[in-house]
Amino acid sequence: MAISGDRMFLMLKKLGFVRLSTYEGEKKGAAIIADEVKSITGCDATIEPFMAPHYEIKKVKFEITAPFAETIEATGYGFSGNTAPEGLEAEMVYMEGFDEIDLAKIRGKIVFFTGGIGYANFEKLCKAGPVGFVCTCGTFLDRDEDTDMDQRMLRAKHLEYGKMPGVVIKMKDALKLIPRHPTRARITLEQTEGEAESQNVICEVKGSEFPDEVIVYTAHYDSVEYSEGYFDNGSGSVMLLEMLRHYTENPPKRTVRFIWCGSEERGLLGSKDYVTKHEAELDAIRLCINIDMAGPILGKDAAVITGEESLCHAISFLYKELGHSMSVEQNTYSSDSIPFADKGIPGVNFMRRAAQGSSLIHCRHDVIDILSGESLEYTTNFVREFSDRVVNACFFPIPKKMPDNMVDKIDKYLLKKK
């Protein structure tokens, strides 16, 4: 049976709801995928649960208390802790950056800075000793009726350095606030912090000639808050289902294993859990093919290779042979191939990069309107052409080797080195 963009597009519509890590939407997404796996193969998918960070904000309030009194809309930073019930009040200062001079006199204060906060700057902040923080989201152009405030959380790496209550306010509110020179503020934050269950969905088709050589296909199916996640990454999820259908109907020489990863948006947690739990099986895995974001009507296909440069050349030859417009580069890609690459398994990340201005992700505007079945079919056909060549090769053509330059990039991505 031919690859069908119409079939993928219909499946994509079924996944059109918020699929936030550890919440019911993610579980519903996993169940829909598992049902489709059974429809395709006649067999049950394996649902493999794991624990992931889970928080719920119960109360959040941000107030300016001097030299004027005003309450400003805010969201709480997940895993940043709790204040006393009456809140945390302190002197407030605006930080222009995270240089030594900016950090010199903030101990015991509530600090305000723009944007979010990465690991390195959070480490600096914790050492400088403020008691709370306020940061911004969005732009001055945002309209309340069509913009949601960011829902952010401190991750495990942040918490190695410390913890302090934090809130997020809108950029347009910050632009009105700072010129009025607030000197004191109060943060009130109440949240529960812990873990809850996420899950990977797994299915495989055994190879007819080389069953002990495995090619893994990955795509994450979770989304972020407010986002129905059609582009990121319902699209990759339905492409994996179509590839599963292809190999169910066209038995492969090598084993193909499909993993729909949960909690990717929380830091690749599903794929990390998989490689941890299946460490003994990793020797058999020869390649990871990851699909993350495809289907935009306007855009261009791309492949990012986390492996030997020779693989870039092979894919370049193939797209030229087929007349398939795409770009190819050797690099890391922030998606579920990374944990496999960290174990020395080469990764090929396929995607379709949207034309600038034609799409948005990680917000309510990740909509199906900018995608098409025709575009999904176009990219999936190339993935199938490449896959068939490696899955059914007489001798597996890709060395299981990670070059030094990629090891260095992977280590930096995973914060093993600065």
Number of C-alpha atoms within 10 A of each C-alpha: 7 9 18 17 23 14 15 27 24 12 21 23 15 14 26 17 19 22 27 25 28 22 15 14 18 25 20 15 24 25 15 14 23 22 15 18 24 13 12 17 17 11 13 15 22 15 17 17 16 19 16 20 20 19 16 13 17 10 13 21 17 25 19 20 18 15 12 13 11 13 12 13 14 22 21 30 25 25 26 25 18 24 20 10 10 10 17 18 20 18 20 25 23 17 15 12 13 15 11 10 10 15 20 11 13 19 17 14 19 27 23 22 18 19 16 15 16 12 17 13 15 21 18 15 25 19 13 17 18 22 21 28 21 27 20 22 21 17 14 12 9 15 11 9 6 8 15 17 20 22 16 19 19 19 16 12 14 20 16 11 15 14 19 20 23 31 26 26 22 24 20 16 16 19 12 10 14 13 8 10 14 19 17 19 27 22 26 21 27 21 18 14 16 11 13 15 18 27 26 24 23 20 21 22 20 20 20 13 13 17 15 16 19 25 23 20 27 25 30 29 32 36 31 23 19 20 23 28 31 33 30 26 26 32 33 30 30 30 31 23 19 25 20 22 20 18 21 17 12 11 15 22 22 23 25 25 18 26 27 28 27 35 29 23 21 18 16 19 23 31 26 19 21 20 16 13 13 10 11 9 11 17 15 14 20 23 26 25 21 27 28 26 26 33 35 27 19 17 17 19 21 18 25 19 25 32 28 21 15 13 21 20 13 13 19 18 12 15 17 11 9 10 9 16 11 18 16 19 16 19 20 21 20 15 19 31 30 26 23 23 23 19 15 22 25 28 31 26 28 24 24 27 20 21 12 9 7 12 20 16 18 17 18 17 19 22 18 20 12 17 23 20 19 17 21 27 23 19 22 27 20 17 19 16 13 15 18 17 12 18 24 18 13 11 9 16 13 15 14 17 14 21 14 11 13 22 18 13 16 23 14 12 15 13 11 10 10 8
